[in-house]
Amino acid sequence: MKLRHDSVRVLNHPVKVKNEENTNFNVVELNSSIIKDSLSSLNNKTNDLNVNGCSQIHLNSVGGTAVKADSNCVIQPDPEKREGWNCVNSTVSTKFNLYLFDGLSESMTLGDVKSVYFKGAVNAFSNSSSVPFLHVYTKPTGINDAGFFYHSKIDYTYNNDNTIGIGEECLFYGIGLPNNEFGNRKIQLNNKIVSGEGLDNEAVLYVVCASDSGAVIDKMNTTLNLVGFETENIRRNYKLVSGERNNNIVLSNNESYGSNQTSSSINLGCKNNINILGSASVSVFIEGSGDNVNFYELHEVYPSSNNHLYKQIENAPQYIRIKNSNQSNTITIHYNLY
């Protein structure tokens, strides 16, 4: 099986603007110095992302389908609007397998692998079978193969030797800690199970983050937002996303709009801030709500003299709605959450 990974670099760095208001307009000024500074910051962040092998995989993309591969449990957006993929065994004997490395496309040996890991929250716990684990498979040789498609299999599983905080985002890892810094609590999967020889010179076939098909129904409920591995020369950090954090929307006359996460609003989830920009000859209203029922006007944003709109809202309410104030004009708006 050859996996395809559609990756999108995560470059969520808003351009800084100077916002001046007069009686009629919110004027956006972009000068060459600000643009230069912003591009420099973006380049620095791009370099950091490249060094750490960062990429993004959407739940419903072609790459996401390839990574999920033969998974048969529920994999869905997180119901609490946290970033990541929510995996639940709502049916008996179901599980997920997320493939991080394909040895048919790349090459490394078992001895090359210095760390394998995932970041996420265990939302339900009954025993060690509730906690995902990590597989490393090596390529079959035809001699003393331990399985029909692999020569050796090494599992790194939870050993009931550390506290599982329900809903707490932690970094779970096997072998050694990754070099990439994570601020989460670290939980080592230090129960190592070797099937086959497991020699350092064996060629790796797959690296897989998986769950236990024997877990009690609904007691394997995990939200994963990052999976990865490291060698001496390679770092892979796949950010797992499911929501729309960036959106282009079109508002017809007098229309209100939010994202496809709800029918009437943009749910910021675990984000705190929103940038709204676009092109229009009329003003737009930005409304906020804490309950997604009662909305209140936060801002009326007027276009600049060249019909550009921009508004940055920090510490925004949970739900945001954008409304076209005009009866006939259609406008285009872009927003991103951060």
Residue pairs with C-beta under 8 A, 6 or more apart in sequence:
1 69
1 102
1 104
2 102
2 104
2 105
3 66
3 67
3 69
3 99
3 102
3 105
4 62
4 63
4 66
5 55
5 57
5 63
5 66
5 67
5 238
6 57
6 58
6 61
6 62
6 63
6 64
7 55
7 56
7 57
7 63
7 238
8 55
8 56
8 58
9 46
9 49
9 54
9 55
9 56
10 49
10 54
10 56
10 239
11 42
11 45
11 46
11 49
12 245
12 336
12 338
13 38
13 41
13 42
13 45
14 275
14 312
14 336
14 338
15 30
15 34
15 35
15 38
16 34
16 37
16 38
17 28
17 29
17 30
17 34
17 310
17 312
18 28
18 29
18 34
19 26
19 27
19 28
19 310
19 312
20 26
20 27
20 29
21 27
24 302
25 302
25 303
25 304
25 305
26 301
26 302
26 304
26 309
26 310
26 311
27 304
27 305
28 304
28 308
28 310
51 235
52 180
52 235
52 237
53 228
53 234
53 235
53 236
53 237
54 237
54 239
55 236
55 237
55 238
55 239
56 238
56 239
56 241
57 63
57 64
57 67
57 238
57 239
57 240
57 241
58 64
58 241
58 242
59 75
59 76
59 77
59 85
59 240
59 241
59 242
60 242
66 99
67 98
67 99
67 100
67 238
68 75
68 96
68 97
68 98
69 97
69 98
69 99
70 97
71 87
71 95
71 96
71 97
71 98
72 94
72 95
72 96
73 87
73 88
73 89
73 90
73 91
73 94
73 95
73 96
73 211
73 220
74 86
74 87
74 88
74 89
74 90
74 91
74 94
75 85
75 86
75 87
75 96
76 85
76 86
76 88
76 242
77 85
77 86
77 242
77 243
77 261
78 84
78 85
78 86
78 223
78 242
79 86
80 223
81 243
81 261
81 267
81 268
81 269
81 270
82 121
82 223
82 225
82 269
82 270
83 225
83 239
83 240
83 241
83 242
83 243
83 269
83 270
84 120
84 223
84 224
84 225
84 226
84 240
84 241
84 242
85 223
85 224
85 225
85 240
85 242
86 123
86 221
86 222
86 223
86 242
87 96
87 132
87 211
87 220
87 221
87 222
87 223
87 224
88 218
88 220
88 221
89 95
89 211
89 213
89 215
89 217
89 218
89 219
89 220
89 221
90 217
90 218
91 217
92 217
93 213
93 214
94 213
95 210
95 211
95 212
95 213
95 215
95 220
96 132
96 209
96 210
96 211
97 208
97 209
97 210
98 208
98 209
98 210
98 224
98 227
99 206
99 207
99 208
100 116
100 206
100 207
100 208
100 209
100 227
100 228
100 229
100 236
100 238
101 108
101 204
101 206
101 207
101 229
101 236
102 206
103 139
103 203
103 204
103 205
103 206
104 205
107 203
108 203
108 204
108 231
108 234
109 200
109 201
109 202
109 203
109 204
110 136
110 138
110 152
110 154
110 198
110 199
110 200
110 201
110 202
110 203
110 204
111 200
111 201
112 204
112 231
112 232
112 233
113 136
113 175
113 204
113 207
113 229
113 230
113 231
114 175
114 176
114 230
114 231
114 232
115 173
115 174
115 175
115 176
115 177
115 178
115 179
115 229
115 230
116 134
116 136
116 156
116 173
116 174
116 175
116 207
116 228
116 229
117 134
117 171
117 172
117 173
117 174
117 178
117 227
117 228
117 229
118 132
118 134
118 171
118 172
118 209
118 224
118 226
118 227
118 228
119 169
119 170
119 171
119 172
119 182
119 184
119 224
119 225
119 226
119 227
120 132
120 169
120 170
120 172
120 222
120 223
120 224
120 225
120 226
121 167
121 168
121 169
121 170
121 222
121 223
122 130
122 131
122 164
122 165
122 166
122 167
122 168
122 170
122 221
122 222
123 166
123 167
123 221
123 222
123 223
124 130
124 166
124 218
124 219
124 220
124 221
125 131
125 164
125 166
125 219
126 215
126 216
126 219
127 160
128 157
128 158
128 159
128 160
128 212
129 212
129 214
129 215
129 216
129 219
129 220
130 164
130 212
130 215
130 216
130 219
130 220
130 221
130 222
131 157
131 158
131 164
131 172
131 222
132 172
132 209
132 210
132 211
132 220
132 222
132 224
133 155
133 156
133 157
133 158
133 189
133 209
133 210
133 211
133 212
134 155
134 156
134 157
134 172
134 174
134 189
134 207
134 208
134 209
134 210
135 153
135 154
135 155
135 206
135 207
135 208
135 209
135 210
136 153
136 154
136 204
136 206
136 207
136 208
137 147
137 149
137 150
137 152
137 153
137 204
137 205
137 206
137 207
137 208
138 150
138 151
138 152
138 153
138 196
138 198
138 202
138 203
138 204
138 205
139 150
139 151
139 202
139 203
139 204
139 205
140 147
140 148
140 149
140 150
140 151
140 205
141 151
144 151
144 196
144 197
145 151
145 196
146 152
146 153
146 195
146 196
146 197
147 153
147 195
147 196
149 205
150 196
150 205
150 206
151 196
151 197
151 202
152 194
152 195
152 196
152 197
152 198
152 199
152 202
153 194
153 195
153 196
154 192
154 193
154 194
154 195
154 198
155 191
155 192
155 193
155 195
156 173
156 174
156 175
156 189
156 190
156 191
156 192
157 189
157 191
157 193
158 164
158 172
158 187
158 189
158 191
159 189
159 190
159 191
161 190
162 187
162 188
164 187
165 185
168 185
169 184
169 225
170 184
170 185
170 186
170 187
171 178
171 182
171 184
171 185
171 186
171 187
172 187
172 188
172 189
173 186
173 187
173 188
173 189
174 188
174 189
174 190
174 192
177 186
178 228
178 230
178 235
179 230
179 235
180 228
180 230
180 235
180 237
207 229
209 224
209 227
211 220
211 222
212 220
224 240
225 239
225 240
225 241
226 237
226 238
226 239
226 240
227 238
227 240
228 235
228 236
228 237
228 238
229 236
230 236
243 259
243 261
243 269
244 259
244 260
244 261
245 271
245 336
245 337
245 338
246 334
246 335
246 336
246 337
247 259
247 266
247 334
247 335
247 336
248 332
248 333
248 334
249 257
249 259
249 322
249 332
249 333
249 334
249 335
250 330
250 331
250 332
250 333
251 257
251 284
251 322
251 323
251 324
251 330
251 331
251 332
251 333
252 324
252 330
253 324
253 326
253 327
253 328
253 329
253 330
254 323
254 324
254 325
254 326
254 327
255 323
255 324
256 264
256 287
256 321
256 322
256 323
256 324
257 321
257 322
257 323
257 333
258 264
258 265
258 266
258 267
258 319
258 320
258 321
258 322
259 265
259 266
259 267
261 267
261 269
262 292
262 319
264 292
264 321
265 289
265 292
265 295
265 319
265 320
265 321
266 274
266 319
266 320
266 321
266 322
266 335
266 337
267 292
267 318
267 319
268 274
268 316
268 317
268 318
268 319
268 320
268 337
269 337
271 337
271 338
272 314
272 315
272 316
272 338
273 312
273 313
273 314
273 315
273 316
273 337
273 338
274 312
274 313
274 316
274 320
274 335
274 336
274 337
274 338
275 310
275 311
275 312
275 335
275 336
275 338
276 284
276 286
276 301
276 309
276 310
276 311
276 312
276 313
276 322
276 333
276 334
276 335
277 308
277 309
277 310
277 311
277 333
277 334
277 335
278 284
278 308
278 309
278 331
278 332
278 333
278 334
279 303
279 307
279 308
279 309
279 331
279 332
280 303
280 307
280 309
280 329
280 331
280 332
280 333
281 303
281 307
281 329
281 331
282 303
282 324
282 325
282 326
282 329
282 331
283 300
283 301
283 302
283 303
283 325
284 300
284 301
284 309
284 322
284 323
284 324
284 325
284 331
284 333
285 297
285 299
285 300
285 301
285 322
285 323
285 325
286 297
286 298
286 299
286 300
286 301
286 311
286 313
286 320
286 321
286 322
286 323
287 295
287 296
287 297
287 298
287 320
287 321
287 322
287 323
288 295
288 296
288 298
288 316
288 317
288 319
288 320
288 321
289 295
289 296
289 317
289 318
289 319
289 320
289 321
290 317
290 318
290 319
291 319
292 318
292 319
295 319
295 321
298 313
298 317
299 311
299 313
300 325
301 309
301 310
301 311
302 309
303 309
309 333
313 320
320 335
322 333
322 335
324 330
324 331
